[in-house]
Amino acid sequence: MAKDKVIALTATGERAASTLSGYPMLFVALLGVLMDGYGVARLPAGDSVIESVALIIVGTILFVLVIPGFYMLQPNQAVAITLFGDYRGTDRVTGLRWTWPWMGKKKVSVRANNFISDRIKVNDLRGNPIEMAAQIMWRVVDSAQALFDVDDYKQFVRVQVEAAIRTIGSRYPYDDFEHLEITLRGNHDEVGAELRTELQARLAVAGITIDECGFTHLAYATEIAGAMLRRQQAQAVVAARKTLVEGAVGMVEMALEQLSAKNVVELDDERRAAMVSNLMVVLCGERDTQPVVNTGTLYQ
């Protein structure tokens, strides 16, 4: 920032470098060695000393000029070429390559990398501390951005992955038993896709793309794990009871309707209430019911 004005980052974009195959230049280097050998061999004869010295000088210059320019590229590797600090392009052609010896050469791998983050503690949307870890598969797609727009792109990936995990973890609750919200535990695909989008936006400045990502660890923090487990168990019991009662009410309603429709028995309000009570006990009870035979009437 200069005079309250933000100085923007000078973005770099990858472009093809002007380099040569190394095999013809290997022949030139060999030619320089032969010239040196031939010139040295002619010196003891005393004939044409000036020509011999000239051959030695030219051969040495060729050898010294050519040899530093060689470099090797394997598949899915790239070399950024610079000239006195100025970016001149990137070479992605595999094999033995050559460029001028005063050109700077910096290799960068464009292969896929797999990174598993450390377990970090995050507060979810409801403030509950949870532990999260993620697996990220990333690769460099723009070598110029990776080398010149960030200081250390590998460390940059590690820091941004942790920041993205914290952002996504605080955006959603860990769990929602009523299934009304998107949760970290119940919606892995949606949350994983959002994590990838978040990471892609953060790493675009470094010329890095995300091929795959997902959570490898997701759990409540140790200090509240026991309490949250009891809470989940209580919520599960309440939900099960709710489902059981709803089903029992429907069955009782159906039984009373069919009894009345088929004129099996005439029930007044008190007998209807007693039947409803008995049916609810039978349907909602956790233990097997024991039948009781009534030899009298409902009113005695």
DRENFI-286611 format. One record per residue (C-alpha): residue number from 1; x, y, z. Coordinates in Angstrom, 1 decimal, always signed. Example, Ala and Ser with C-alpha at 12.3 -4.5 7.8 and 13.67 -1.06 7.14 Angstrom:
2
MIMI_num_x_y_z
MIMI_1_+12.3_-4.5_+7.8 $
MIMI_2_+13.7_-1.1_+7.1 $
***
This chain:
300
MIMI_num_x_y_z
MIMI_1_+0.0_+0.0_+0.0 $
MIMI_2_+1.4_+3.4_-1.0 $
MIMI_3_-0.4_+6.6_+0.0 $
MIMI_4_-3.5_+4.7_+0.9 $
MIMI_5_-3.5_+3.0_-2.4 $
MIMI_6_-3.3_-0.8_-2.7 $
MIMI_7_-0.6_-2.1_-4.9 $
MIMI_8_-1.9_-5.0_-6.9 $
MIMI_9_+0.0_-8.2_-7.5 $
MIMI_10_+1.6_-8.4_-10.9 $
MIMI_11_+0.1_-11.5_-12.3 $
MIMI_12_+2.2_-13.8_-14.4 $
MIMI_13_+0.9_-16.1_-17.1 $
MIMI_14_+2.6_-19.2_-18.6 $
MIMI_15_+3.8_-19.0_-22.2 $
MIMI_16_+5.9_-21.3_-24.3 $
MIMI_17_+9.7_-20.7_-24.2 $
MIMI_18_+12.0_-20.6_-27.2 $
MIMI_19_+14.4_-23.5_-26.6 $
MIMI_20_+16.1_-26.2_-28.6 $
MIMI_21_+16.5_-29.9_-28.6 $
MIMI_22_+19.7_-30.9_-26.8 $
MIMI_23_+20.8_-33.6_-29.2 $
MIMI_24_+22.1_-31.3_-32.0 $
MIMI_25_+23.8_-29.2_-29.4 $
MIMI_26_+25.4_-32.4_-27.9 $
MIMI_27_+27.0_-32.9_-31.3 $
MIMI_28_+28.3_-29.3_-31.2 $
MIMI_29_+29.8_-29.9_-27.7 $
MIMI_30_+31.5_-33.1_-29.1 $
MIMI_31_+32.8_-31.0_-32.0 $
MIMI_32_+34.4_-28.6_-29.6 $
MIMI_33_+36.1_-31.5_-27.8 $
MIMI_34_+37.4_-32.9_-31.1 $
MIMI_35_+38.7_-29.4_-32.1 $
MIMI_36_+40.6_-29.2_-28.7 $
MIMI_37_+42.1_-32.6_-29.2 $
MIMI_38_+43.1_-32.0_-32.8 $
MIMI_39_+44.7_-28.6_-31.9 $
MIMI_40_+46.6_-30.1_-29.0 $
MIMI_41_+47.8_-33.0_-31.2 $
MIMI_42_+49.2_-30.5_-33.7 $
MIMI_43_+51.2_-28.4_-31.2 $
MIMI_44_+54.2_-30.7_-30.8 $
MIMI_45_+54.7_-30.8_-34.6 $
MIMI_46_+55.5_-27.1_-34.6 $
MIMI_47_+53.6_-26.5_-37.8 $
MIMI_48_+50.8_-23.8_-37.9 $
MIMI_49_+51.0_-23.1_-34.2 $
MIMI_50_+48.6_-20.1_-34.6 $
MIMI_51_+46.0_-22.4_-36.3 $
MIMI_52_+46.4_-25.0_-33.5 $
MIMI_53_+46.0_-22.4_-30.8 $
MIMI_54_+43.0_-20.9_-32.7 $
MIMI_55_+41.4_-24.4_-32.9 $
MIMI_56_+41.9_-24.9_-29.2 $
MIMI_57_+40.4_-21.6_-28.3 $
MIMI_58_+37.4_-22.0_-30.6 $
MIMI_59_+36.8_-25.6_-29.4 $
MIMI_60_+37.1_-24.5_-25.7 $
MIMI_61_+34.7_-21.7_-26.2 $
MIMI_62_+32.2_-24.0_-27.9 $
MIMI_63_+32.4_-26.5_-25.2 $
MIMI_64_+32.1_-23.9_-22.4 $
MIMI_65_+29.2_-22.2_-24.1 $
MIMI_66_+27.2_-25.3_-24.9 $
MIMI_67_+27.6_-27.6_-21.8 $
MIMI_68_+25.9_-25.3_-19.3 $
MIMI_69_+22.8_-25.0_-21.5 $
MIMI_70_+21.8_-28.6_-21.2 $
MIMI_71_+18.9_-29.7_-19.0 $
MIMI_72_+16.7_-32.8_-18.9 $
MIMI_73_+12.9_-32.9_-18.7 $
MIMI_74_+10.9_-36.0_-17.7 $
MIMI_75_+7.2_-36.4_-18.4 $
MIMI_76_+5.0_-34.0_-16.5 $
MIMI_77_+7.8_-31.7_-15.7 $
MIMI_78_+8.4_-28.1_-16.8 $
MIMI_79_+11.2_-25.6_-16.8 $
MIMI_80_+10.7_-21.9_-16.4 $
MIMI_81_+13.3_-19.9_-18.4 $
MIMI_82_+14.4_-16.5_-17.1 $
MIMI_83_+16.8_-13.9_-18.5 $
MIMI_84_+18.4_-11.7_-15.8 $
MIMI_85_+15.1_-12.0_-13.7 $
MIMI_86_+12.8_-11.6_-16.7 $
MIMI_87_+10.4_-14.5_-17.3 $
MIMI_88_+11.0_-15.7_-20.9 $
MIMI_89_+8.6_-18.7_-21.0 $
MIMI_90_+8.2_-22.3_-19.9 $
MIMI_91_+9.4_-25.4_-21.7 $
MIMI_92_+7.3_-28.6_-21.3 $
MIMI_93_+8.9_-30.7_-24.1 $
MIMI_94_+10.4_-33.9_-22.6 $
MIMI_95_+13.9_-35.2_-23.2 $
MIMI_96_+17.3_-33.6_-23.5 $
MIMI_97_+16.8_-29.8_-24.0 $
MIMI_98_+19.2_-26.8_-24.5 $
MIMI_99_+19.0_-23.1_-24.1 $
MIMI_100_+21.6_-20.3_-23.8 $
MIMI_101_+23.8_-20.7_-20.7 $
MIMI_102_+23.0_-17.3_-19.4 $
MIMI_103_+19.3_-18.2_-19.2 $
MIMI_104_+18.1_-19.2_-15.8 $
MIMI_105_+16.3_-22.5_-15.5 $
MIMI_106_+14.0_-23.5_-12.7 $
MIMI_107_+12.2_-26.8_-12.7 $
MIMI_108_+8.7_-27.3_-11.4 $
MIMI_109_+6.7_-30.6_-11.3 $
MIMI_110_+3.2_-30.5_-12.9 $
MIMI_111_+2.4_-34.0_-11.6 $
MIMI_112_-0.6_-34.7_-9.3 $
MIMI_113_+0.2_-34.3_-5.6 $
MIMI_114_-1.7_-35.8_-2.7 $
MIMI_115_-1.9_-33.9_+0.5 $
MIMI_116_-3.6_-34.9_+3.8 $
MIMI_117_-4.0_-32.0_+6.2 $
MIMI_118_-3.5_-32.2_+9.9 $
MIMI_119_-6.5_-32.6_+12.2 $
MIMI_120_-7.6_-29.1_+13.1 $
MIMI_121_-10.1_-27.9_+15.6 $
MIMI_122_-13.0_-25.8_+14.2 $
MIMI_123_-16.2_-24.4_+15.7 $
MIMI_124_-19.2_-25.4_+13.5 $
MIMI_125_-22.2_-23.1_+12.8 $
MIMI_126_-23.6_-23.7_+16.2 $
MIMI_127_-20.3_-23.1_+18.0 $
MIMI_128_-19.6_-26.8_+18.8 $
MIMI_129_-15.8_-27.6_+18.6 $
MIMI_130_-15.1_-30.3_+16.1 $
MIMI_131_-12.0_-31.9_+14.6 $
MIMI_132_-11.6_-32.0_+10.8 $
MIMI_133_-9.0_-33.2_+8.3 $
MIMI_134_-9.1_-33.3_+4.5 $
MIMI_135_-7.4_-35.1_+1.6 $
MIMI_136_-6.5_-32.9_-1.3 $
MIMI_137_-5.3_-33.9_-4.8 $
MIMI_138_-3.8_-30.9_-6.5 $
MIMI_139_-1.4_-30.1_-9.4 $
MIMI_140_+0.3_-27.1_-11.0 $
MIMI_141_-1.3_-26.0_-14.2 $
MIMI_142_+0.5_-22.6_-14.6 $
MIMI_143_+4.2_-22.9_-13.8 $
MIMI_144_+4.8_-19.2_-14.1 $
MIMI_145_+2.1_-18.4_-11.5 $
MIMI_146_+3.3_-21.1_-9.1 $
MIMI_147_+6.9_-19.9_-9.3 $
MIMI_148_+6.6_-16.1_-9.5 $
MIMI_149_+3.2_-15.1_-8.1 $
MIMI_150_+3.7_-16.8_-4.7 $
MIMI_151_+6.8_-17.3_-2.6 $
MIMI_152_+6.5_-21.0_-1.9 $
MIMI_153_+3.6_-22.7_-3.7 $
MIMI_154_+3.7_-25.9_-1.7 $
MIMI_155_+3.6_-24.1_+1.6 $
MIMI_156_+0.9_-21.8_+0.1 $
MIMI_157_-1.2_-24.9_-0.6 $
MIMI_158_-0.9_-26.2_+3.0 $
MIMI_159_-1.9_-22.8_+4.5 $
MIMI_160_-4.8_-22.3_+2.2 $
MIMI_161_-6.1_-25.9_+2.7 $
MIMI_162_-6.3_-25.2_+6.5 $
MIMI_163_-8.0_-21.9_+5.9 $
MIMI_164_-10.6_-23.4_+3.6 $
MIMI_165_-11.3_-26.2_+6.0 $
MIMI_166_-11.9_-23.7_+8.8 $
MIMI_167_-14.2_-21.6_+6.5 $
MIMI_168_-16.3_-24.6_+5.4 $
MIMI_169_-16.4_-26.1_+8.9 $
MIMI_170_-17.8_-22.9_+10.4 $
MIMI_171_-20.4_-22.6_+7.6 $
MIMI_172_-22.4_-25.7_+8.5 $
MIMI_173_-23.5_-27.5_+11.7 $
MIMI_174_-21.9_-30.8_+12.4 $
MIMI_175_-25.2_-32.7_+12.6 $
MIMI_176_-29.0_-32.0_+12.4 $
MIMI_177_-31.1_-34.9_+13.6 $
MIMI_178_-34.2_-33.4_+12.0 $
MIMI_179_-32.5_-33.4_+8.6 $
MIMI_180_-33.6_-29.8_+7.9 $
MIMI_181_-30.2_-28.4_+7.2 $
MIMI_182_-27.1_-29.3_+5.2 $
MIMI_183_-24.7_-30.8_+7.7 $
MIMI_184_-21.0_-31.7_+7.7 $
MIMI_185_-21.7_-35.3_+8.7 $
MIMI_186_-24.8_-36.0_+6.6 $
MIMI_187_-23.9_-34.2_+3.3 $
MIMI_188_-20.4_-35.2_+2.4 $
MIMI_189_-20.8_-34.7_-1.3 $
MIMI_190_-22.3_-31.2_-1.1 $
MIMI_191_-19.8_-30.1_+1.5 $
MIMI_192_-16.9_-31.7_-0.3 $
MIMI_193_-17.9_-29.9_-3.6 $
MIMI_194_-18.1_-26.6_-1.7 $
MIMI_195_-14.6_-27.2_-0.2 $
MIMI_196_-13.2_-27.8_-3.6 $
MIMI_197_-14.8_-24.6_-4.9 $
MIMI_198_-13.4_-22.7_-1.9 $
MIMI_199_-9.9_-24.1_-2.5 $
MIMI_200_-10.0_-23.5_-6.2 $
MIMI_201_-10.8_-19.8_-5.6 $
MIMI_202_-8.0_-19.6_-3.1 $
MIMI_203_-5.3_-21.4_-5.1 $
MIMI_204_-6.0_-19.8_-8.5 $
MIMI_205_-3.5_-17.1_-7.8 $
MIMI_206_-0.8_-19.7_-7.6 $
MIMI_207_-1.8_-21.5_-10.8 $
MIMI_208_-2.9_-24.6_-9.0 $
MIMI_209_-6.0_-26.7_-9.7 $
MIMI_210_-7.9_-29.1_-7.4 $
MIMI_211_-8.7_-32.5_-8.9 $
MIMI_212_-10.2_-34.1_-5.9 $
MIMI_213_-10.9_-33.4_-2.2 $
MIMI_214_-12.8_-34.8_+0.7 $
MIMI_215_-12.8_-35.1_+4.4 $
MIMI_216_-10.8_-37.9_+6.0 $
MIMI_217_-11.7_-37.1_+9.6 $
MIMI_218_-14.8_-35.5_+11.1 $
MIMI_219_-15.7_-35.8_+14.7 $
MIMI_220_-16.7_-33.8_+17.8 $
MIMI_221_-13.7_-32.6_+19.8 $
MIMI_222_-12.7_-34.7_+22.8 $
MIMI_223_-13.9_-32.4_+25.5 $
MIMI_224_-17.6_-32.5_+24.3 $
MIMI_225_-17.6_-35.9_+22.5 $
MIMI_226_-19.2_-37.7_+25.5 $
MIMI_227_-21.9_-35.0_+26.0 $
MIMI_228_-22.7_-34.8_+22.3 $
MIMI_229_-23.0_-38.6_+22.1 $
MIMI_230_-25.5_-38.6_+24.9 $
MIMI_231_-27.4_-35.8_+23.2 $
MIMI_232_-27.5_-37.8_+19.9 $
MIMI_233_-28.7_-40.8_+21.8 $
MIMI_234_-31.5_-38.8_+23.4 $
MIMI_235_-32.5_-37.2_+20.1 $
MIMI_236_-32.6_-40.7_+18.6 $
MIMI_237_-34.8_-42.0_+21.4 $
MIMI_238_-37.2_-39.0_+21.0 $
MIMI_239_-37.3_-39.4_+17.2 $
MIMI_240_-38.0_-43.1_+17.6 $
MIMI_241_-40.7_-42.5_+20.1 $
MIMI_242_-42.3_-39.9_+17.8 $
MIMI_243_-42.4_-42.2_+14.9 $
MIMI_244_-43.8_-45.0_+17.1 $
MIMI_245_-46.5_-42.8_+18.5 $
MIMI_246_-47.5_-41.5_+15.1 $
MIMI_247_-47.8_-45.0_+13.8 $
MIMI_248_-49.7_-46.2_+16.8 $
MIMI_249_-52.2_-43.3_+16.5 $
MIMI_250_-52.8_-44.2_+12.9 $
MIMI_251_-53.4_-47.8_+13.7 $
MIMI_252_-55.8_-47.0_+16.6 $
MIMI_253_-57.7_-44.6_+14.3 $
MIMI_254_-58.0_-47.3_+11.6 $
MIMI_255_-59.1_-49.9_+14.1 $
MIMI_256_-61.9_-47.7_+15.5 $
MIMI_257_-63.1_-46.7_+12.0 $
MIMI_258_-63.3_-50.3_+10.9 $
MIMI_259_-65.1_-51.4_+14.0 $
MIMI_260_-67.7_-48.7_+13.6 $
MIMI_261_-68.0_-49.2_+9.8 $
MIMI_262_-68.6_-53.0_+10.2 $
MIMI_263_-70.9_-52.6_+13.2 $
MIMI_264_-68.8_-55.1_+15.2 $
MIMI_265_-69.4_-53.4_+18.5 $
MIMI_266_-71.1_-50.3_+19.6 $
MIMI_267_-68.7_-48.1_+21.7 $
MIMI_268_-69.7_-45.2_+23.8 $
MIMI_269_-67.2_-42.5_+24.7 $
MIMI_270_-65.9_-44.3_+27.8 $
MIMI_271_-65.5_-47.6_+26.1 $
MIMI_272_-63.8_-45.9_+23.1 $
MIMI_273_-61.4_-44.2_+25.5 $
MIMI_274_-60.6_-47.5_+27.3 $
MIMI_275_-59.9_-49.2_+23.9 $
MIMI_276_-57.7_-46.4_+22.8 $
MIMI_277_-55.8_-46.6_+26.0 $
MIMI_278_-55.3_-50.3_+25.8 $
MIMI_279_-54.3_-50.2_+22.1 $
MIMI_280_-51.8_-47.4_+22.8 $
MIMI_281_-50.3_-49.4_+25.6 $
MIMI_282_-50.0_-52.5_+23.4 $
MIMI_283_-48.5_-50.6_+20.4 $
MIMI_284_-46.2_-48.3_+22.3 $
MIMI_285_-45.0_-50.5_+25.1 $
MIMI_286_-41.4_-51.7_+25.1 $
MIMI_287_-42.3_-55.0_+26.8 $
MIMI_288_-44.6_-57.7_+25.7 $
MIMI_289_-48.1_-57.1_+26.9 $
MIMI_290_-49.9_-59.6_+29.2 $
MIMI_291_-53.6_-60.0_+28.4 $
MIMI_292_-56.1_-59.6_+31.2 $
MIMI_293_-59.5_-61.3_+30.8 $
MIMI_294_-62.4_-59.2_+32.1 $
MIMI_295_-65.2_-61.5_+33.2 $
MIMI_296_-67.4_-58.6_+34.3 $
MIMI_297_-68.3_-55.4_+32.5 $
MIMI_298_-66.4_-52.2_+31.9 $
MIMI_299_-68.5_-50.5_+34.6 $
MIMI_300_-67.9_-53.2_+37.3 $
***
